[in-house]
Amino acid sequence: MSEETMVNIISFINQYFCDKHTISSIGKIAQGVGIPKSTAYRYLVEMDNRGMIEYDGKNRTISTPMIRKFAPASSLGLLVGSTTRRAAQTETEHAREYISLPIFLFGKGEFFILEASDDSMVDAGIAPGDLVVVRTDCTAEVGDIVAALTGDDESTLKVFGGTDEETKKVILEYRNQAKYPNQKIFASQLIVRGIAKYVVKALEQELE
């Protein structure tokens, strides 16, 4: 493998972090350095083995000595698509970019970030366009807001209501009494991808 290409990869990752305040994806690294995506992946694995970078192939996270120096207390979350689209096999298939999440605000854990696309959870403080930080390394309990896949492979963000005693189906609850009074989803199959922990939103400015 080319030592020059390794240097260029590290340089690109560091510059991208400085410009965007987030970690570049493998696709962006490949484009920035001028190599195929599969080649970029092999370089990242080899550079991790040599201790030049830290690359987590499972979660697709990348860290360099410079990034660890200036952002030592951060977790990385994948910003993925909206909550209403049909789900990919993994979050990384719909990944838009990586976002650095300061540990002092979000805690330690494994995260991804969804963009809310409907008004079914407005009473819980989640409006269309909000970014919802979802933690994946924990277990859902009744009352938690969960990012889940239903039996028809639709991605949704709802309150976990436990299991209905009669039908044995899993209950997902809306939180918009004005528009969806007491509305629920009864799912025969459900995969919980994570629990919503934080909401990031833009404040609208009104000028008088």
SEKE-780849 format. One line per field, with one value per atom (N, C-alpha, C): atom name; residue number from 1; residue in three letters; x, y, z. Coordinates in nm, 3 decimals. Atoms other than C-alpha are relative to their C-alpha. Layout:
N
atome = CA_...
num = NUM_...
residu = Ala_...
c1 = X_...
c2 = Y_...
c3 = Z_...
END
This chain:
208
atome = N_CA_C_N_CA_C_N_CA_C_N_CA_C_N_CA_C_N_CA_C_N_CA_C_N_CA_C_N_CA_C_N_CA_C_N_CA_C_N_CA_C_N_CA_C_N_CA_C_N_CA_C_N_CA_C_N_CA_C_N_CA_C_N_CA_C_N_CA_C_N_CA_C_N_CA_C_N_CA_C_N_CA_C_N_CA_C_N_CA_C_N_CA_C_N_CA_C_N_CA_C_N_CA_C_N_CA_C_N_CA_C_N_CA_C_N_CA_C_N_CA_C_N_CA_C_N_CA_C_N_CA_C_N_CA_C_N_CA_C_N_CA_C_N_CA_C_N_CA_C_N_CA_C_N_CA_C_N_CA_C_N_CA_C_N_CA_C_N_CA_C_N_CA_C_N_CA_C_N_CA_C_N_CA_C_N_CA_C_N_CA_C_N_CA_C_N_CA_C_N_CA_C_N_CA_C_N_CA_C_N_CA_C_N_CA_C_N_CA_C_N_CA_C_N_CA_C_N_CA_C_N_CA_C_N_CA_C_N_CA_C_N_CA_C_N_CA_C_N_CA_C_N_CA_C_N_CA_C_N_CA_C_N_CA_C_N_CA_C_N_CA_C_N_CA_C_N_CA_C_N_CA_C_N_CA_C_N_CA_C_N_CA_C_N_CA_C_N_CA_C_N_CA_C_N_CA_C_N_CA_C_N_CA_C_N_CA_C_N_CA_C_N_CA_C_N_CA_C_N_CA_C_N_CA_C_N_CA_C_N_CA_C_N_CA_C_N_CA_C_N_CA_C_N_CA_C_N_CA_C_N_CA_C_N_CA_C_N_CA_C_N_CA_C_N_CA_C_N_CA_C_N_CA_C_N_CA_C_N_CA_C_N_CA_C_N_CA_C_N_CA_C_N_CA_C_N_CA_C_N_CA_C_N_CA_C_N_CA_C_N_CA_C_N_CA_C_N_CA_C_N_CA_C_N_CA_C_N_CA_C_N_CA_C_N_CA_C_N_CA_C_N_CA_C_N_CA_C_N_CA_C_N_CA_C_N_CA_C_N_CA_C_N_CA_C_N_CA_C_N_CA_C_N_CA_C_N_CA_C_N_CA_C_N_CA_C_N_CA_C_N_CA_C_N_CA_C_N_CA_C_N_CA_C_N_CA_C_N_CA_C_N_CA_C_N_CA_C_N_CA_C_N_CA_C_N_CA_C_N_CA_C_N_CA_C_N_CA_C_N_CA_C_N_CA_C_N_CA_C_N_CA_C_N_CA_C_N_CA_C_N_CA_C_N_CA_C_N_CA_C_N_CA_C_N_CA_C_N_CA_C_N_CA_C_N_CA_C_N_CA_C_N_CA_C_N_CA_C_N_CA_C_N_CA_C_N_CA_C_N_CA_C_N_CA_C_N_CA_C_N_CA_C_N_CA_C_N_CA_C_N_CA_C_N_CA_C_N_CA_C_N_CA_C_N_CA_C_N_CA_C_N_CA_C_N_CA_C_N_CA_C_N_CA_C_N_CA_C_N_CA_C_N_CA_C_N_CA_C_N_CA_C_N_CA_C_N_CA_C_N_CA_C_N_CA_C_N_CA_C_N_CA_C_N_CA_C_N_CA_C_N_CA_C_N_CA_C
num = 1_1_1_2_2_2_3_3_3_4_4_4_5_5_5_6_6_6_7_7_7_8_8_8_9_9_9_10_10_10_11_11_11_12_12_12_13_13_13_14_14_14_15_15_15_16_16_16_17_17_17_18_18_18_19_19_19_20_20_20_21_21_21_22_22_22_23_23_23_24_24_24_25_25_25_26_26_26_27_27_27_28_28_28_29_29_29_30_30_30_31_31_31_32_32_32_33_33_33_34_34_34_35_35_35_36_36_36_37_37_37_38_38_38_39_39_39_40_40_40_41_41_41_42_42_42_43_43_43_44_44_44_45_45_45_46_46_46_47_47_47_48_48_48_49_49_49_50_50_50_51_51_51_52_52_52_53_53_53_54_54_54_55_55_55_56_56_56_57_57_57_58_58_58_59_59_59_60_60_60_61_61_61_62_62_62_63_63_63_64_64_64_65_65_65_66_66_66_67_67_67_68_68_68_69_69_69_70_70_70_71_71_71_72_72_72_73_73_73_74_74_74_75_75_75_76_76_76_77_77_77_78_78_78_79_79_79_80_80_80_81_81_81_82_82_82_83_83_83_84_84_84_85_85_85_86_86_86_87_87_87_88_88_88_89_89_89_90_90_90_91_91_91_92_92_92_93_93_93_94_94_94_95_95_95_96_96_96_97_97_97_98_98_98_99_99_99_100_100_100_101_101_101_102_102_102_103_103_103_104_104_104_105_105_105_106_106_106_107_107_107_108_108_108_109_109_109_110_110_110_111_111_111_112_112_112_113_113_113_114_114_114_115_115_115_116_116_116_117_117_117_118_118_118_119_119_119_120_120_120_121_121_121_122_122_122_123_123_123_124_124_124_125_125_125_126_126_126_127_127_127_128_128_128_129_129_129_130_130_130_131_131_131_132_132_132_133_133_133_134_134_134_135_135_135_136_136_136_137_137_137_138_138_138_139_139_139_140_140_140_141_141_141_142_142_142_143_143_143_144_144_144_145_145_145_146_146_146_147_147_147_148_148_148_149_149_149_150_150_150_151_151_151_152_152_152_153_153_153_154_154_154_155_155_155_156_156_156_157_157_157_158_158_158_159_159_159_160_160_160_161_161_161_162_162_162_163_163_163_164_164_164_165_165_165_166_166_166_167_167_167_168_168_168_169_169_169_170_170_170_171_171_171_172_172_172_173_173_173_174_174_174_175_175_175_176_176_176_177_177_177_178_178_178_179_179_179_180_180_180_181_181_181_182_182_182_183_183_183_184_184_184_185_185_185_186_186_186_187_187_187_188_188_188_189_189_189_190_190_190_191_191_191_192_192_192_193_193_193_194_194_194_195_195_195_196_196_196_197_197_197_198_198_198_199_199_199_200_200_200_201_201_201_202_202_202_203_203_203_204_204_204_205_205_205_206_206_206_207_207_207_208_208_208
residu = Met_Met_Met_Ser_Ser_Ser_Glu_Glu_Glu_Glu_Glu_Glu_Thr_Thr_Thr_Met_Met_Met_Val_Val_Val_Asn_Asn_Asn_Ile_Ile_Ile_Ile_Ile_Ile_Ser_Ser_Ser_Phe_Phe_Phe_Ile_Ile_Ile_Asn_Asn_Asn_Gln_Gln_Gln_Tyr_Tyr_Tyr_Phe_Phe_Phe_Cys_Cys_Cys_Asp_Asp_Asp_Lys_Lys_Lys_His_His_His_Thr_Thr_Thr_Ile_Ile_Ile_Ser_Ser_Ser_Ser_Ser_Ser_Ile_Ile_Ile_Gly_Gly_Gly_Lys_Lys_Lys_Ile_Ile_Ile_Ala_Ala_Ala_Gln_Gln_Gln_Gly_Gly_Gly_Val_Val_Val_Gly_Gly_Gly_Ile_Ile_Ile_Pro_Pro_Pro_Lys_Lys_Lys_Ser_Ser_Ser_Thr_Thr_Thr_Ala_Ala_Ala_Tyr_Tyr_Tyr_Arg_Arg_Arg_Tyr_Tyr_Tyr_Leu_Leu_Leu_Val_Val_Val_Glu_Glu_Glu_Met_Met_Met_Asp_Asp_Asp_Asn_Asn_Asn_Arg_Arg_Arg_Gly_Gly_Gly_Met_Met_Met_Ile_Ile_Ile_Glu_Glu_Glu_Tyr_Tyr_Tyr_Asp_Asp_Asp_Gly_Gly_Gly_Lys_Lys_Lys_Asn_Asn_Asn_Arg_Arg_Arg_Thr_Thr_Thr_Ile_Ile_Ile_Ser_Ser_Ser_Thr_Thr_Thr_Pro_Pro_Pro_Met_Met_Met_Ile_Ile_Ile_Arg_Arg_Arg_Lys_Lys_Lys_Phe_Phe_Phe_Ala_Ala_Ala_Pro_Pro_Pro_Ala_Ala_Ala_Ser_Ser_Ser_Ser_Ser_Ser_Leu_Leu_Leu_Gly_Gly_Gly_Leu_Leu_Leu_Leu_Leu_Leu_Val_Val_Val_Gly_Gly_Gly_Ser_Ser_Ser_Thr_Thr_Thr_Thr_Thr_Thr_Arg_Arg_Arg_Arg_Arg_Arg_Ala_Ala_Ala_Ala_Ala_Ala_Gln_Gln_Gln_Thr_Thr_Thr_Glu_Glu_Glu_Thr_Thr_Thr_Glu_Glu_Glu_His_His_His_Ala_Ala_Ala_Arg_Arg_Arg_Glu_Glu_Glu_Tyr_Tyr_Tyr_Ile_Ile_Ile_Ser_Ser_Ser_Leu_Leu_Leu_Pro_Pro_Pro_Ile_Ile_Ile_Phe_Phe_Phe_Leu_Leu_Leu_Phe_Phe_Phe_Gly_Gly_Gly_Lys_Lys_Lys_Gly_Gly_Gly_Glu_Glu_Glu_Phe_Phe_Phe_Phe_Phe_Phe_Ile_Ile_Ile_Leu_Leu_Leu_Glu_Glu_Glu_Ala_Ala_Ala_Ser_Ser_Ser_Asp_Asp_Asp_Asp_Asp_Asp_Ser_Ser_Ser_Met_Met_Met_Val_Val_Val_Asp_Asp_Asp_Ala_Ala_Ala_Gly_Gly_Gly_Ile_Ile_Ile_Ala_Ala_Ala_Pro_Pro_Pro_Gly_Gly_Gly_Asp_Asp_Asp_Leu_Leu_Leu_Val_Val_Val_Val_Val_Val_Val_Val_Val_Arg_Arg_Arg_Thr_Thr_Thr_Asp_Asp_Asp_Cys_Cys_Cys_Thr_Thr_Thr_Ala_Ala_Ala_Glu_Glu_Glu_Val_Val_Val_Gly_Gly_Gly_Asp_Asp_Asp_Ile_Ile_Ile_Val_Val_Val_Ala_Ala_Ala_Ala_Ala_Ala_Leu_Leu_Leu_Thr_Thr_Thr_Gly_Gly_Gly_Asp_Asp_Asp_Asp_Asp_Asp_Glu_Glu_Glu_Ser_Ser_Ser_Thr_Thr_Thr_Leu_Leu_Leu_Lys_Lys_Lys_Val_Val_Val_Phe_Phe_Phe_Gly_Gly_Gly_Gly_Gly_Gly_Thr_Thr_Thr_Asp_Asp_Asp_Glu_Glu_Glu_Glu_Glu_Glu_Thr_Thr_Thr_Lys_Lys_Lys_Lys_Lys_Lys_Val_Val_Val_Ile_Ile_Ile_Leu_Leu_Leu_Glu_Glu_Glu_Tyr_Tyr_Tyr_Arg_Arg_Arg_Asn_Asn_Asn_Gln_Gln_Gln_Ala_Ala_Ala_Lys_Lys_Lys_Tyr_Tyr_Tyr_Pro_Pro_Pro_Asn_Asn_Asn_Gln_Gln_Gln_Lys_Lys_Lys_Ile_Ile_Ile_Phe_Phe_Phe_Ala_Ala_Ala_Ser_Ser_Ser_Gln_Gln_Gln_Leu_Leu_Leu_Ile_Ile_Ile_Val_Val_Val_Arg_Arg_Arg_Gly_Gly_Gly_Ile_Ile_Ile_Ala_Ala_Ala_Lys_Lys_Lys_Tyr_Tyr_Tyr_Val_Val_Val_Val_Val_Val_Lys_Lys_Lys_Ala_Ala_Ala_Leu_Leu_Leu_Glu_Glu_Glu_Gln_Gln_Gln_Glu_Glu_Glu_Leu_Leu_Leu_Glu_Glu_Glu
c1 = 0.084_0.000_0.087_-0.075_0.112_0.001_-0.013_0.247_-0.055_0.051_0.160_-0.153_0.146_-0.203_-0.047_0.036_-0.215_0.009_-0.016_-0.084_-0.113_0.107_-0.339_-0.135_0.125_-0.622_-0.010_0.001_-0.525_-0.020_0.013_-0.489_-0.143_0.138_-0.833_-0.094_0.087_-1.000_0.012_-0.022_-0.841_-0.059_0.050_-0.928_-0.153_0.146_-1.285_-0.057_0.045_-1.321_0.008_-0.016_-1.189_-0.105_0.095_-1.420_-0.144_0.140_-1.738_-0.034_0.021_-1.691_-0.067_0.052_-1.783_0.098_-0.091_-1.618_-0.049_0.036_-1.611_-0.035_0.034_-1.769_0.107_-0.096_-1.571_-0.015_0.023_-1.734_0.065_-0.060_-1.619_0.152_-0.145_-1.268_0.049_-0.039_-1.250_-0.003_0.013_-1.373_0.109_-0.097_-1.141_0.143_-0.136_-0.830_0.016_-0.006_-0.920_0.024_-0.014_-0.946_-0.140_0.130_-1.233_-0.038_0.049_-1.450_0.051_-0.049_-1.346_0.148_-0.141_-0.981_0.017_-0.004_-1.043_-0.027_0.031_-1.197_0.120_-0.117_-0.892_0.112_-0.101_-0.663_-0.033_0.040_-0.861_0.026_-0.024_-0.842_0.150_-0.144_-0.466_0.058_-0.050_-0.406_-0.039_0.040_-0.602_0.092_-0.090_-0.387_0.139_-0.131_-0.074_-0.002_0.010_-0.204_0.003_-0.003_-0.213_-0.131_0.132_-0.586_-0.075_0.090_-0.871_-0.123_0.113_-1.131_-0.085_0.095_-1.438_-0.087_0.072_-1.568_-0.147_0.141_-1.893_-0.083_0.075_-2.002_0.047_-0.052_-1.802_0.052_-0.056_-1.630_0.150_-0.141_-1.287_0.055_-0.063_-1.051_0.149_-0.143_-0.704_0.059_-0.059_-0.454_-0.044_0.043_-0.554_-0.143_0.139_-0.925_-0.010_0.003_-0.862_0.053_-0.055_-0.663_-0.102_0.092_-0.929_-0.142_0.133_-1.237_0.010_-0.026_-1.132_-0.122_0.116_-1.471_-0.127_0.115_-1.712_-0.033_0.044_-1.919_-0.042_0.041_-2.007_-0.136_0.130_-2.361_-0.019_0.032_-2.472_-0.129_0.122_-2.719_-0.061_0.064_-2.962_-0.126_0.118_-3.287_-0.114_0.117_-3.634_-0.063_0.063_-3.855_-0.108_0.113_-4.119_0.042_-0.043_-3.910_0.012_-0.026_-3.877_0.145_-0.131_-3.579_0.098_-0.107_-3.246_0.033_-0.043_-3.088_0.080_-0.074_-2.856_-0.011_0.006_-2.849_0.100_-0.105_-2.530_-0.041_0.044_-2.716_-0.067_0.064_-2.901_0.078_-0.079_-2.619_0.027_-0.029_-2.580_0.136_-0.130_-2.283_0.012_-0.023_-2.128_-0.007_0.007_-2.196_0.065_-0.067_-1.979_-0.093_0.090_-2.181_0.083_-0.080_-2.004_-0.052_0.040_-2.007_-0.059_0.053_-2.072_-0.146_0.141_-2.406_-0.082_0.077_-2.510_0.037_-0.043_-2.320_0.073_-0.068_-2.125_-0.102_0.091_-2.298_0.015_0.006_-2.374_-0.128_0.111_-2.600_-0.016_0.022_-2.760_-0.104_0.085_-2.964_-0.101_0.109_-3.301_-0.057_0.074_-3.480_-0.149_0.144_-3.844_-0.070_0.062_-4.072_-0.151_0.144_-4.426_-0.030_0.042_-4.627_-0.061_0.063_-4.720_0.052_-0.060_-4.496_0.016_-0.020_-4.542_-0.025_0.026_-4.683_0.118_-0.123_-4.353_0.116_-0.104_-4.161_0.076_-0.068_-4.067_-0.084_0.072_-4.173_0.069_-0.063_-4.113_0.126_-0.126_-3.755_0.097_-0.089_-3.617_0.093_-0.095_-3.310_-0.009_0.020_-3.367_0.121_-0.117_-3.062_-0.048_0.048_-3.128_0.117_-0.105_-2.921_-0.035_0.028_-2.887_0.045_-0.055_-2.700_-0.075_0.080_-2.986_-0.133_0.123_-3.316_-0.122_0.120_-3.657_-0.091_0.099_-3.906_-0.128_0.129_-4.274_0.010_-0.008_-4.301_0.114_-0.111_-3.979_-0.047_0.020_-3.986_0.103_-0.089_-3.842_-0.001_-0.011_-3.716_-0.009_0.027_-3.855_-0.037_0.044_-3.923_-0.121_0.119_-4.272_0.010_-0.004_-4.359_0.005_-0.006_-4.398_0.126_-0.131_-4.043_-0.006_0.008_-4.156_0.069_-0.068_-3.942_-0.094_0.091_-4.134_0.059_-0.042_-4.081_-0.126_0.122_-4.344_0.035_-0.016_-4.392_-0.026_0.014_-4.342_-0.101_0.108_-4.662_-0.009_0.003_-4.574_-0.074_0.069_-4.772_-0.146_0.143_-5.150_-0.027_0.020_-5.266_-0.086_0.091_-5.539_0.062_-0.051_-5.375_0.147_-0.143_-5.014_0.082_-0.070_-4.923_0.067_-0.073_-4.675_-0.073_0.074_-4.831_0.097_-0.073_-4.687_-0.101_0.096_-4.854_0.043_-0.021_-4.888_0.004_0.003_-4.830_-0.039_0.058_-5.051_-0.151_0.142_-5.390_-0.092_0.084_-5.521_-0.031_0.016_-5.471_-0.024_0.014_-5.445_-0.039_0.039_-5.646_0.003_-0.012_-5.545_0.032_-0.029_-5.425_0.121_-0.107_-5.207_0.024_-0.033_-5.031_0.016_-0.016_-5.061_0.081_-0.092_-4.764_0.022_-0.025_-4.735_0.149_-0.145_-4.364_0.061_-0.064_-4.137_0.147_-0.144_-3.764_0.032_-0.038_-3.654_0.146_-0.136_-3.349_0.069_-0.060_-3.297_-0.104_0.087_-3.442_0.037_-0.023_-3.483_0.039_-0.051_-3.279_0.002_-0.012_-3.241_-0.062_0.054_-3.399_0.079_-0.071_-3.202_-0.089_0.089_-3.412_0.047_-0.030_-3.380_-0.114_0.101_-3.560_-0.038_0.048_-3.776_0.001_-0.008_-3.714_-0.114_0.108_-4.018_0.033_-0.029_-3.960_-0.129_0.120_-4.222_0.012
c2 = -0.120_0.000_0.125_-0.123_0.352_0.081_-0.085_0.549_0.140_-0.132_0.867_0.004_0.006_0.759_0.000_0.001_0.688_0.140_-0.138_1.037_0.088_-0.079_1.185_-0.029_0.036_0.994_0.068_-0.064_1.121_0.151_-0.144_1.474_0.037_-0.029_1.458_-0.012_0.019_1.321_0.118_-0.112_1.593_0.130_-0.124_1.874_0.000_0.011_1.750_0.027_-0.021_1.744_0.148_-0.143_2.101_0.085_-0.078_2.227_-0.027_0.041_2.032_-0.029_0.038_1.954_-0.136_0.136_1.595_-0.090_0.097_1.277_-0.034_0.032_1.205_-0.148_0.138_0.890_-0.062_0.067_0.629_0.052_-0.050_0.753_0.135_-0.133_1.110_-0.009_0.019_0.991_-0.048_0.053_0.791_0.109_-0.108_1.089_0.105_-0.104_1.332_-0.040_0.047_1.118_-0.048_0.044_0.994_-0.149_0.145_0.619_-0.062_0.067_0.365_-0.018_0.015_0.324_-0.128_0.127_-0.040_0.010_-0.020_0.065_0.084_-0.084_0.336_-0.084_0.089_0.072_-0.084_0.083_-0.154_0.081_-0.087_0.137_0.029_-0.032_0.226_-0.119_0.120_-0.133_-0.017_0.015_-0.149_0.108_-0.110_0.193_-0.018_0.033_0.083_-0.107_0.106_-0.231_0.055_-0.059_-0.014_0.103_-0.098_0.218_0.143_-0.136_0.520_0.074_-0.054_0.574_-0.102_0.096_0.413_-0.010_0.022_0.263_-0.114_0.101_0.077_-0.038_0.041_-0.118_-0.025_0.029_-0.213_0.128_-0.125_0.141_0.107_-0.090_0.303_0.132_-0.120_0.547_0.005_-0.020_0.693_0.109_-0.101_0.881_0.004_-0.020_1.025_0.063_-0.066_1.155_0.145_-0.139_1.513_0.010_-0.003_1.441_-0.037_0.039_1.265_0.112_-0.110_1.567_0.112_-0.113_1.827_-0.041_0.045_1.613_-0.133_0.125_1.356_-0.058_0.046_1.333_0.008_-0.003_1.274_-0.141_0.120_0.991_0.042_-0.031_0.967_-0.063_0.051_0.931_0.014_-0.006_0.851_0.078_-0.070_1.100_-0.076_0.083_0.883_0.067_-0.057_0.935_0.025_-0.036_1.028_-0.123_0.109_0.820_-0.071_0.060_0.742_-0.086_0.076_0.585_-0.147_0.143_0.214_-0.017_0.009_0.102_-0.079_0.080_-0.022_-0.114_0.110_-0.338_0.053_-0.064_-0.117_0.151_-0.145_0.251_0.057_-0.055_0.296_0.007_-0.003_0.229_0.133_-0.129_0.558_0.113_-0.099_0.743_0.123_-0.125_1.109_0.055_-0.043_1.196_-0.042_0.025_1.144_0.132_-0.118_1.390_-0.030_0.015_1.436_0.043_-0.026_1.417_0.011_-0.016_1.562_-0.089_0.091_1.309_0.074_-0.072_1.576_0.041_-0.030_1.646_-0.127_0.116_1.309_-0.129_0.121_1.060_-0.094_0.100_0.757_-0.101_0.098_0.512_-0.008_0.014_0.409_0.066_-0.084_0.647_0.002_-0.052_0.730_0.111_-0.120_1.037_-0.005_0.002_1.043_0.140_-0.124_1.335_-0.031_0.021_1.346_0.061_-0.046_1.380_0.016_-0.020_1.386_0.061_-0.070_1.539_-0.094_0.098_1.219_0.007_-0.004_1.304_0.142_-0.140_1.680_0.024_-0.017_1.644_-0.046_0.042_1.480_0.092_-0.097_1.777_-0.028_0.035_1.623_0.046_-0.057_1.822_-0.040_0.031_1.761_0.084_-0.068_1.848_-0.007_0.014_1.790_-0.119_0.111_1.570_-0.073_0.081_1.288_-0.090_0.082_1.132_-0.129_0.131_0.760_-0.084_0.084_0.540_-0.147_0.138_0.179_-0.106_0.100_0.009_-0.002_0.008_-0.001_-0.069_0.077_-0.187_0.091_-0.083_-0.025_-0.048_0.028_-0.005_0.076_-0.064_0.092_0.150_-0.144_0.469_0.065_-0.055_0.508_0.035_-0.030_0.675_-0.081_0.091_0.417_0.027_0.006_0.416_-0.148_0.142_0.089_-0.030_0.051_-0.120_-0.089_0.083_-0.264_-0.117_0.119_-0.587_0.027_-0.033_-0.409_0.077_-0.060_-0.275_0.152_-0.145_0.082_0.049_-0.060_0.297_0.101_-0.090_0.482_0.042_-0.052_0.688_0.018_0.000_0.620_-0.037_0.040_0.558_-0.150_0.144_0.194_-0.025_0.022_0.078_-0.141_0.137_-0.281_-0.092_0.101_-0.582_-0.011_0.016_-0.612_-0.143_0.131_-0.901_-0.092_0.083_-1.019_-0.043_0.029_-0.995_-0.040_0.025_-1.033_0.083_-0.090_-0.755_0.113_-0.109_-0.480_0.132_-0.126_-0.139_0.117_-0.125_0.184_0.114_-0.107_0.507_0.132_-0.135_0.845_0.097_-0.108_1.167_0.131_-0.121_1.420_-0.010_0.017_1.433_0.083_-0.086_1.717_-0.065_0.056_1.529_-0.152_0.146_1.162_-0.041_0.026_1.128_-0.149_0.137_0.809_-0.104_0.093_0.654_-0.087_0.096_0.344_-0.087_0.100_0.098_-0.133_0.133_-0.274_-0.082_0.066_-0.450_-0.145_0.142_-0.827_-0.028_0.014_-0.789_0.139_-0.129_-0.514_-0.020_-0.002_-0.450_0.139_-0.128_-0.174_0.028_-0.036_-0.002_0.082_-0.081_0.227_0.085_-0.085_0.469_0.146_-0.143_0.840_0.063_-0.059_1.029_0.152_-0.145_1.386_0.048_-0.062_1.622_0.128_-0.121_1.885_0.073_-0.073_2.157_0.142_-0.140_2.502_0.086_-0.092_2.788_0.098_-0.093_2.990_0.142_-0.139_3.362_0.081_-0.081_3.589_0.148_-0.143_3.955_0.077_-0.083_4.205_0.124
c3 = 0.000_0.000_0.000_0.015_-0.076_0.129_-0.119_0.220_-0.029_0.037_0.031_0.008_-0.007_0.001_0.145_-0.141_0.375_0.060_-0.048_0.448_-0.053_0.060_0.209_0.066_-0.067_0.378_0.135_-0.132_0.723_-0.015_0.023_0.587_-0.037_0.040_0.424_0.120_-0.116_0.739_0.097_-0.092_0.955_-0.055_0.060_0.711_-0.003_0.003_0.676_0.139_-0.137_1.054_0.037_-0.031_1.082_-0.073_0.079_0.806_0.038_-0.020_0.890_0.145_-0.140_1.261_0.013_-0.004_1.185_-0.074_0.060_1.054_-0.141_0.137_0.681_-0.014_0.030_0.543_-0.090_0.088_0.348_-0.143_0.135_0.028_-0.024_0.013_0.089_0.002_-0.003_0.177_-0.137_0.131_-0.147_-0.107_0.097_-0.348_0.019_-0.029_-0.173_-0.034_0.026_-0.216_-0.145_0.139_-0.564_-0.016_0.009_-0.502_0.009_-0.014_-0.523_0.147_-0.137_-0.214_0.064_-0.054_-0.173_0.038_-0.031_-0.183_0.126_-0.121_0.077_0.124_-0.113_0.305_0.038_-0.029_0.271_0.063_-0.060_0.349_0.147_-0.138_0.662_0.092_-0.081_0.788_0.026_-0.015_0.725_0.090_-0.083_0.882_0.146_-0.138_1.189_0.057_-0.046_1.212_0.034_-0.025_1.198_0.112_-0.108_1.471_-0.047_0.052_1.241_0.025_-0.028_1.295_0.085_-0.063_1.488_-0.090_0.090_1.256_0.052_-0.045_1.380_-0.119_0.119_1.082_0.025_-0.032_1.260_0.000_-0.012_1.341_-0.098_0.102_1.058_0.059_-0.062_1.295_-0.022_0.031_1.223_0.090_-0.084_1.451_-0.030_0.020_1.399_0.126_-0.118_1.658_0.015_-0.010_1.573_0.052_-0.044_1.618_0.147_-0.141_1.949_0.089_-0.078_2.065_0.019_-0.006_1.984_0.034_-0.037_2.044_0.075_-0.070_2.306_0.069_-0.077_2.477_-0.083_0.089_2.192_-0.047_0.070_2.053_-0.140_0.136_1.686_-0.028_0.039_1.555_-0.150_0.141_1.202_-0.020_0.038_1.059_-0.117_0.102_0.863_-0.050_0.062_0.674_0.096_-0.079_0.793_0.064_-0.074_1.023_-0.079_0.071_0.761_-0.119_0.117_0.486_0.032_-0.022_0.437_0.042_-0.064_0.638_-0.083_0.059_0.511_0.094_-0.086_0.645_0.119_-0.108_0.849_-0.016_0.008_0.934_-0.099_0.086_0.734_-0.146_0.139_0.408_-0.035_0.023_0.450_0.067_-0.071_0.623_-0.086_0.069_0.527_0.043_-0.051_0.751_0.145_-0.141_1.091_0.076_-0.084_1.373_0.133_-0.128_1.680_0.112_-0.112_2.003_0.128_-0.122_2.311_0.113_-0.105_2.592_0.119_-0.116_2.856_-0.020_0.028_2.682_-0.022_0.042_2.543_0.072_-0.067_2.758_-0.094_0.080_2.640_-0.053_0.056_2.410_-0.150_0.145_2.055_-0.049_0.043_1.864_-0.151_0.133_1.535_0.010_-0.005_1.446_-0.114_0.096_1.272_-0.017_0.024_1.112_0.008_-0.013_1.229_-0.122_0.124_0.927_0.010_-0.014_1.068_0.136_-0.122_1.352_0.104_-0.090_1.538_0.142_-0.133_1.837_0.053_-0.038_1.880_0.149_-0.143_2.234_0.085_-0.068_2.327_-0.032_0.031_2.191_-0.128_0.125_1.855_-0.118_0.114_1.548_-0.130_0.129_1.176_-0.022_0.023_1.085_0.117_-0.115_1.436_-0.020_0.001_1.472_0.134_-0.121_1.720_0.020_-0.033_1.886_0.064_-0.042_1.927_0.052_-0.058_2.157_-0.025_0.041_2.043_0.101_-0.091_2.329_0.133_-0.121_2.579_-0.032_0.016_2.633_0.020_-0.008_2.573_0.113_-0.103_2.859_-0.035_0.026_2.858_0.032_-0.017_2.813_-0.074_0.078_2.616_-0.142_0.142_2.275_-0.078_0.069_2.038_-0.151_0.145_1.680_-0.034_0.019_1.549_-0.145_0.129_1.240_0.024_-0.011_1.206_-0.098_0.082_1.029_-0.149_0.142_0.695_-0.037_0.024_0.725_-0.010_-0.007_0.790_0.127_-0.115_1.018_0.066_-0.071_1.288_0.133_-0.130_1.603_0.085_-0.081_1.870_0.144_-0.140_2.243_0.012_-0.021_2.341_0.110_-0.097_2.513_0.053_-0.049_2.595_-0.096_0.080_2.473_0.041_-0.027_2.443_0.049_-0.061_2.666_-0.085_0.079_2.430_-0.133_0.134_2.089_0.000_-0.012_2.210_-0.098_0.091_1.968_0.078_-0.064_2.053_-0.027_0.011_2.117_-0.020_0.020_1.977_0.004_-0.024_2.082_-0.061_0.049_1.914_0.118_-0.099_2.106_-0.071_0.059_1.928_0.018_-0.035_2.100_-0.089_0.082_1.883_-0.135_0.134_1.555_0.001_-0.008_1.660_0.141_-0.140_1.984_0.034_-0.052_2.168_-0.108_0.109_1.841_0.033_-0.025_1.860_-0.123_0.100_1.633_0.073_-0.055_1.707_-0.100_0.092_1.551_0.040_-0.027_1.522_0.005_-0.002_1.457_0.020_-0.028_1.585_0.030_-0.031_1.584_0.053_-0.060_1.821_-0.033_0.039_1.674_0.108_-0.106_1.973_0.070_-0.081_2.226_-0.022_0.019_2.157_0.132_-0.123_2.414_-0.002_0.010_2.285_-0.130_0.121_2.033_-0.026_0.043_1.841_-0.099_0.087_1.686_-0.020_0.027_1.530_0.053_-0.051_1.700_-0.111_0.102_1.465_0.055_-0.042_1.485_-0.065_0.052_1.451_0.021_-0.008_1.372_0.006_-0.012_1.486_-0.085
END
